[in-house]
Amino acid sequence: MSSRVEVIARWMLEHPNIIPPMDHPLSRHWHQPSASAIEIDNTHALMSRKTLEALPEYSCSQPTGVYEGKMWRRRRVYVADCDEWLLCWYGLSDKPDCVSNHVRKILIVE
């Protein structure tokens, strides 16, 4: 019989467009907007400019501390003179003590 945690983890893996709750003990030091302020599909993340600006920026590196639900933004630095942002987040993994990486192009809703 599966535990409740296993059932939730399996459901989250089957729904890759949902950012999991950030409930790791280290997350209390990380500030980010609510995932409910972001609509996600298979290719895009739709959000307000205020939400975009509330996301920590890591365009040239990865943030330290890896845990489910952690979000940040980065520029598409490999595109010259481009003001395109990407939403990145860590999701659940089917491997113990691992996370999955997710990226979506950000579309701003004014």
KEDO-133552 format. One line per field, with one value per residue (C-alpha): residue in three letters; chain; x, y, z; residue number from 1. Coordinates in steps of 0.25 Angstrom, whole numbers, plus 2048, in hexadecimal, padded with zeros to 3 digits. Layout:
<rs>
code <- [ALA ...]
unit <- [A ...]
c1 <- [X ...]
c2 <- [Y ...]
c3 <- [Z ...]
pos <- [NUM ...]
</rs>
This chain:
<rs>
code <- [MET SER SER ARG VAL GLU VAL ILE ALA ARG TRP MET LEU GLU HIS PRO ASN ILE ILE PRO PRO MET ASP HIS PRO LEU SER ARG HIS TRP HIS GLN PRO SER ALA SER ALA ILE GLU ILE ASP ASN THR HIS ALA LEU MET SER ARG LYS THR LEU GLU ALA LEU PRO GLU TYR SER CYS SER GLN PRO THR GLY VAL TYR GLU GLY LYS MET TRP ARG ARG ARG ARG VAL TYR VAL ALA ASP CYS ASP GLU TRP LEU LEU CYS TRP TYR GLY LEU SER ASP LYS PRO ASP CYS VAL SER ASN HIS VAL ARG LYS ILE LEU ILE VAL GLU]
unit <- [A A A A A A A A A A A A A A A A A A A A A A A A A A A A A A A A A A A A A A A A A A A A A A A A A A A A A A A A A A A A A A A A A A A A A A A A A A A A A A A A A A A A A A A A A A A A A A A A A A A A A A A A A A A A A A]
c1 <- [800 805 807 800 80E 810 802 804 812 80C 801 80B 814 808 805 812 80B 809 814 814 813 820 820 82F 835 83F 834 831 83D 839 82F 826 818 80D 80C 7FD 801 807 7FF 807 805 80F 817 814 812 808 80A 809 816 815 816 821 829 826 82D 83C 845 850 853 862 861 858 853 859 850 848 83A 82C 824 830 82E 837 838 843 846 848 856 85A 851 857 850 844 83B 835 833 832 82B 833 82F 833 828 826 82E 82C 83A 83C 843 842 83A 836 839 82F 82F 824 825 81F 813 810 801 7FF]
c2 <- [800 80E 818 826 82C 822 825 834 833 82A 834 83F 838 836 845 84B 859 85B 860 858 85F 864 85E 859 85F 867 86E 878 880 880 88B 889 88C 883 878 87B 888 881 879 86E 865 85C 868 875 87B 887 891 8A0 8A9 8AA 89B 89B 8A5 89E 891 891 892 888 88B 886 87B 872 876 86E 865 85B 857 855 862 86B 875 880 887 888 88F 888 88C 885 88E 89B 8A8 8A0 8A3 896 890 881 87B 870 867 85A 850 842 836 828 826 827 833 83A 845 847 854 85C 868 870 87D 888 890 89D 8A1 8B0]
c3 <- [800 7FC 807 806 802 7F7 7F2 7F2 7EB 7E0 7DE 7DD 7D3 7CA 7CB 7C7 7C5 7D4 7DD 7EA 7F7 7FD 80A 80C 819 812 80A 815 810 802 7FD 7F1 7EC 7EE 7E4 7E3 7DC 7D0 7C5 7BF 7B3 7AB 7A5 7AC 7BA 7BA 7C5 7C9 7C8 7D7 7D9 7CF 7D7 7E4 7DF 7E2 7D6 7D3 7C4 7C5 7D0 7D8 7E6 7F1 7F9 7F1 7F5 7EF 7EC 7EB 7E0 7D9 7CC 7C2 7B5 7A8 7A8 79C 793 790 795 799 7A5 7A6 7B3 7B7 7C4 7CA 7D6 7DD 7DD 7E2 7DD 7DD 7E2 7F1 7F6 7E8 7E1 7D3 7CC 7C4 7BB 7B4 7AC 7B4 7AD 7B5 7B6 7B8]
pos <- [1 2 3 4 5 6 7 8 9 10 11 12 13 14 15 16 17 18 19 20 21 22 23 24 25 26 27 28 29 30 31 32 33 34 35 36 37 38 39 40 41 42 43 44 45 46 47 48 49 50 51 52 53 54 55 56 57 58 59 60 61 62 63 64 65 66 67 68 69 70 71 72 73 74 75 76 77 78 79 80 81 82 83 84 85 86 87 88 89 90 91 92 93 94 95 96 97 98 99 100 101 102 103 104 105 106 107 108 109 110]
</rs>
